[in-house]
Amino acid sequence: MQKALLVGAGGFLGSVARYLVTGLAQSWFGSLFPWGTATVNLLGSFLAGFIVTLGVETFPMSGNARLFLVVGVLGGFTTFSSFGYETVRLFQSGSYGLGALNAALNIILGLVAVVLGVAAARAW
């Protein structure tokens, strides 16, 4: 039960952060493209690489801390299901270039963000 509460508490914080960051990104960049989703997915990917690498290589992280931060906070923060829906919606509306851009941005740059997070943690 304690583990579920840790994940739930982290998920609450991550979801609230996702809501705030998504809204901020959309207000900065406009609504033509789902910038909010891309922003949280890229930032979440970076943070996953950074936090897990620090937690394994530099500052040993307890299982409970990993559940709270990675499964809870980052799980609530990233929005891969929103990414999938928005990408399909772009394709269905005939915006093939924007759909491809959204897929490439979230998948390819998401992987790059994980690599950068790992590198940042190791440079710490």
Secondary structure, DSSP 8 states (H G I E B T S, - for coil): -HHHHHHHHHHHHHHHHHHHHHHHHHHHH-SSS-HHHHHHHHHHHHHHHHHHHIIIIIS---HHHHIIIIIIIIHHH--HHHHHHHHHHHHHTT-HHHHHHHHHHHHHHHHHHHHHHHHHHHH-
